[in-house]
Amino acid sequence: METTNYENRINYKMIQLARESRGYSQTELADKLSILQSKLSRLESGTIKPKTEDIEAISVALKYPAEFFCQDNQICTTDTHYRKAVAIDQKTKLKAEAIMNIYKFNIEEMLKSLDMGNKNIPIMNDQFNSPEKIAMYLRSYWSVPKGPINDVSQLLESNGIIIIQIDFETDKIDGRTIITDTGHPIIFVNKNAPGDRQRQTIGHELGHVILHLVPTPIFGVDEEAEAWIFGSEFLMPLAECQYDISSGLTLAKLADLKRYWKVSMSSIVTKANKSKLLTANQAKYLYSQMNARGWKRSEPIPIPKETPTLINRMANVFLDEMLYTKQELADSFKISLEELEDRYFKSSNKLRIA
């Protein structure tokens, strides 16, 4: 049987990406391969060329087909534009970043054959001088009726933004966004977060897309704060909730507002405080009441989680209309059949394949 020669086709950056996606350190993978860590380091940095047997061994150890390491896709970081330092275990962070990039590669491969149309995202300019005004403009641009957005995931997906729920393996990451080479945003949301927090994360990440990532930052003073302000106004416009808030907030009223707007009680208090509808002392008192009841970690009135469907529908087009087999689609994505099934044909999208 003829052996494929990979030596002149390898993109060394994919070795590190594959390792990080499986949660291995260099030392751990080197031990698994029975090679020196220094050799693996040189393979990942491109200072030495891997031999075909090296790639075949790495392929087996990391459960990626050898063709995976021949890709020349652009690797992105989701932290470049706006993320502040967060106390996240480095291995967990790198694993999440790697997996999101591999999703990006797969989606870019699909977009070569799928006509999704243009993403329906307006390019903003300085006529809007606040995140709140931009949020209200976007609601109008997308013809969002007054009141709560029933399914924010479906709304974004109908406008060309892909939503993927994955297990970040930590509660310290709520969401991240990557932009494909075609300009389509992919918003990743922590699948283990409560429904209200998922919705707020989507609103927050949408804020980054509109304010900071397409095409350049509008404000850029405090991008995290700007995105949260945008998301809060997009999901719960102040003009529509001002009367309920200013007439006096109690825990019972917060619960009613949460049911209606599908956002957390704590976020409503924060919005009221920042909008000067509550004093700092009033907000502090409500927070203390919620904390005393253990609601900081788990609020009452659970909001059902949404179910994004666009990525699964995209993958099914290849089977139903283009008559791909699942194995052919896995080969196209340069991943295993098991991983294809887990990510694109099951409702539970996870980071891990150990």
C-alpha positions in Angstrom: 0.0 0.0 0.0 1.4 3.4 -1.1 2.2 5.8 1.7 1.2 9.4 1.3 4.0 11.9 1.6 3.0 14.9 3.7 6.4 16.4 4.3 6.1 19.4 1.9 2.4 20.0 2.5 2.2 20.5 6.3 1.2 23.8 7.8 3.1 23.6 11.1 0.6 26.0 12.8 -2.0 23.2 12.5 0.0 20.9 14.8 -0.2 23.4 17.7 -3.9 24.1 16.9 -4.7 20.4 16.9 -2.8 19.8 20.2 -4.5 22.7 21.9 -8.0 21.6 20.7 -7.4 18.3 22.6 -6.3 20.0 25.8 -2.7 18.7 25.7 0.4 20.7 26.7 3.5 20.2 24.6 5.0 18.0 27.3 1.9 15.8 27.5 1.7 15.3 23.8 5.4 14.7 23.5 5.1 12.0 26.1 2.2 10.4 24.3 4.3 10.4 21.1 7.4 9.2 22.9 9.5 12.1 21.6 11.4 14.9 23.2 9.3 18.0 24.0 12.0 20.1 22.3 11.4 18.2 19.0 7.6 18.9 19.3 8.3 22.5 20.0 10.4 22.8 16.9 7.8 21.0 14.8 5.1 23.5 16.0 7.4 26.5 15.4 8.3 25.4 11.9 12.0 25.3 12.6 12.1 21.7 11.5 10.0 19.9 8.9 7.9 17.0 10.0 8.5 13.7 8.4 5.5 11.7 7.1 5.8 9.3 10.0 5.7 12.2 12.5 2.4 13.5 11.0 1.0 10.0 11.0 1.8 9.6 14.7 0.4 13.0 15.6 -2.7 12.2 13.6 -3.3 9.0 15.6 -2.5 10.6 18.9 -4.8 13.6 18.3 -7.5 11.8 16.4 -7.4 14.1 13.3 -6.9 12.8 9.8 -3.4 13.6 8.4 -5.0 16.0 5.9 -6.0 18.2 8.8 -2.4 19.4 9.1 -2.3 20.4 5.5 -4.9 23.2 5.8 -3.8 26.8 5.2 -6.8 28.5 6.9 -6.3 31.7 8.8 -6.2 31.1 12.6 -8.0 33.9 14.5 -8.0 34.9 18.1 -11.3 35.9 19.7 -9.5 38.2 22.2 -7.8 40.6 19.7 -10.5 43.2 19.5 -12.1 43.5 22.9 -11.5 41.0 25.6 -10.0 42.0 28.9 -7.9 39.6 31.0 -10.1 37.0 32.7 -8.9 34.5 35.2 -9.3 31.4 33.0 -7.0 28.4 33.1 -4.7 28.8 30.1 -5.2 25.2 28.9 -9.0 25.6 28.9 -8.8 29.0 27.1 -6.5 27.6 24.4 -8.7 24.6 23.9 -11.7 26.8 23.5 -9.9 29.1 21.0 -8.7 26.1 19.0 -12.1 24.5 18.8 -13.7 27.7 17.7 -11.2 28.1 14.9 -11.9 24.6 13.7 -15.6 25.4 13.6 -14.6 28.5 11.6 -12.6 26.3 9.1 -15.6 24.0 8.6 -18.1 26.8 8.2 -15.8 28.5 5.6 -15.6 25.2 3.8 -19.4 25.1 3.7 -19.7 28.7 2.6 -17.7 27.8 -0.5 -20.7 25.9 -1.7 -23.7 27.5 0.1 -25.3 30.7 -0.9 -26.3 32.3 2.4 -26.8 35.7 0.9 -25.3 38.8 2.3 -25.2 39.1 6.1 -27.8 41.7 7.0 -25.7 43.8 9.3 -25.7 47.6 8.8 -22.4 49.5 8.8 -22.7 52.1 11.4 -21.2 55.6 11.5 -20.8 58.5 13.9 -24.4 59.7 13.5 -25.2 57.4 16.4 -23.3 58.6 19.5 -24.1 55.9 22.0 -24.5 52.1 22.1 -28.1 52.6 23.2 -29.0 54.5 20.0 -27.3 51.9 17.8 -29.2 49.1 19.6 -32.5 50.9 18.9 -31.5 51.5 15.3 -30.7 47.8 14.8 -34.1 46.8 16.2 -35.7 49.1 13.7 -33.4 48.0 10.8 -34.4 44.4 11.5 -38.1 45.3 12.0 -38.1 44.0 15.6 -41.6 44.7 17.1 -41.9 46.4 20.4 -41.6 44.2 23.5 -39.3 41.3 24.2 -37.5 39.4 21.5 -39.1 35.9 21.6 -36.1 34.0 20.2 -32.9 36.1 19.9 -31.0 33.2 18.4 -33.5 32.8 15.5 -33.5 36.6 14.9 -29.7 36.7 14.5 -29.6 33.6 12.4 -32.2 35.0 10.1 -29.9 37.9 9.5 -26.8 35.8 8.6 -25.2 35.4 12.1 -24.4 31.9 13.1 -25.0 30.9 16.7 -23.3 27.8 18.1 -23.8 26.5 21.7 -20.7 24.6 23.0 -19.3 23.5 26.3 -16.5 25.8 27.2 -15.7 23.5 30.2 -15.8 26.6 32.5 -18.4 29.0 33.7 -15.9 31.9 33.2 -16.5 32.0 29.5 -20.0 33.0 28.5 -19.4 33.7 24.8 -16.9 34.5 22.1 -17.2 35.7 18.4 -15.2 34.9 15.3 -15.7 36.4 11.9 -15.3 34.1 8.9 -13.3 35.2 5.9 -16.6 35.9 4.1 -17.5 38.3 6.9 -20.2 36.1 8.6 -20.0 36.4 12.4 -20.1 33.1 14.4 -21.2 33.7 18.0 -20.3 30.9 20.4 -22.4 30.6 23.6 -21.8 28.6 26.7 -24.3 25.7 26.5 -24.3 25.2 30.2 -25.4 28.8 31.1 -29.0 29.5 32.0 -31.4 30.7 29.3 -31.5 34.3 30.4 -27.7 34.5 30.5 -27.4 32.9 27.1 -29.7 35.6 25.7 -27.7 38.3 27.4 -24.5 36.8 26.1 -25.8 36.8 22.5 -26.9 40.4 22.9 -23.4 41.3 24.3 -21.6 39.5 21.5 -23.9 41.1 18.9 -22.8 44.4 20.4 -19.2 43.6 19.7 -20.1 42.6 16.1 -21.9 45.9 15.5 -19.7 48.2 17.5 -16.2 46.8 17.3 -15.8 44.0 14.7 -17.6 45.2 11.5 -15.6 46.9 10.2 -13.8 49.0 12.8 -14.6 50.1 16.4 -17.1 53.0 16.7 -16.3 54.0 20.2 -13.6 51.7 21.6 -13.2 53.5 25.0 -14.4 50.5 27.0 -15.5 47.9 24.6 -16.8 45.4 27.1 -19.0 48.0 28.8 -20.2 49.3 25.5 -21.2 45.8 24.4 -23.1 45.1 27.6 -24.9 48.5 27.3 -25.8 47.6 23.7 -27.1 44.2 24.6 -29.2 45.4 27.5 -30.9 48.0 25.3 -31.3 45.6 22.4 -33.1 43.0 24.6 -34.9 45.4 26.9 -35.3 49.0 25.5 -35.4 51.6 28.3 -38.3 53.5 26.7 -40.4 50.3 27.0 -39.5 49.4 30.6 -38.9 52.8 32.2 -42.4 53.1 33.7 -42.3 49.7 35.4 -38.8 50.3 36.8 -39.4 53.9 38.0 -42.7 53.0 39.7 -40.7 51.0 42.2 -38.7 47.8 42.0 -39.3 44.9 44.4 -38.3 41.3 44.2 -41.8 40.4 43.0 -41.7 43.1 40.3 -38.2 42.0 39.2 -39.5 38.4 38.8 -42.4 39.7 36.6 -40.0 41.8 34.5 -37.7 38.7 34.1 -40.6 36.6 32.9 -41.6 39.2 30.4 -38.3 40.4 29.0 -36.4 37.1 29.5 -33.3 38.7 31.0 -31.9 38.2 34.5 -33.2 40.1 37.6 -29.7 41.2 38.4 -29.3 42.7 34.9 -32.6 44.6 35.3 -31.3 46.2 38.6 -28.0 47.1 36.8 -29.9 48.7 33.9 -32.1 50.6 36.3 -29.1 51.9 38.3 -27.1 52.9 35.2 -30.1 54.7 33.8 -30.5 56.6 37.1 -33.9 55.1 37.7 -32.5 53.6 41.0 -30.1 55.2 43.4 -26.9 53.3 44.2 -28.3 52.5 47.7 -31.6 51.2 46.2 -29.6 49.0 43.8 -27.4 47.8 46.6 -30.4 46.9 48.8 -32.0 44.8 46.0 -28.7 43.0 45.3 -28.3 42.2 49.0 -31.9 40.8 49.1 -31.1 38.6 46.1 -27.8 37.5 47.5 -29.3 36.6 50.8 -31.7 34.2 48.9 -28.8 32.6 47.0 -29.9 34.2 43.7 -26.5 35.4 42.7 -25.7 32.0 41.4 -29.1 30.7 40.6 -32.1 33.0 40.1 -35.7 31.9 40.2 -37.9 32.0 37.1 -35.8 29.9 34.8 -35.9 31.1 31.1 -36.0 28.3 28.6 -32.8 27.9 26.5 -33.1 28.7 22.8 -32.1 26.2 20.2 -30.0 27.6 17.3 -30.5 25.6 14.1 -28.6 27.4 11.3 -25.3 25.4 11.5 -27.2 22.1 11.5 -29.4 23.2 8.6 -26.3 24.2 6.7 -24.7 20.8 7.2 -27.9 19.0 6.2 -27.9 20.8 2.9 -24.8 18.8 1.9 -26.5 15.5 2.7 -30.0 16.3 1.4 -29.4 18.5 -1.6 -25.8 17.9 -2.6 -25.9 14.2 -1.9 -22.8 14.0 0.2 -22.3 11.1 2.5 -21.4 12.0 6.1 -17.9 10.5 5.5 -17.4 12.7 2.4 -18.4 15.7 4.4 -16.0 14.7 7.2 -13.3 14.4 4.7 -14.1 17.8 3.3 -13.8 19.2 6.8 -10.7 17.2 7.5 -12.1 15.8 10.8 -13.3 12.4 11.8 -16.7 11.0 11.2 -17.3 10.8 15.0 -16.5 14.5 15.3 -18.7 15.5 12.4 -21.6 13.6 14.0 -21.1 15.2 17.4 -20.8 18.8 16.1 -23.2 19.0 13.2 -25.8 16.2 13.6 -26.5 16.2 17.3 -28.1 18.9 19.4 -25.3 18.7 22.0 -22.2 20.4 20.7 -19.2 19.7 22.9 -15.5 20.7 22.9 -14.1 17.3 23.9 -13.1 14.2 22.0 -10.5 12.6 24.2 
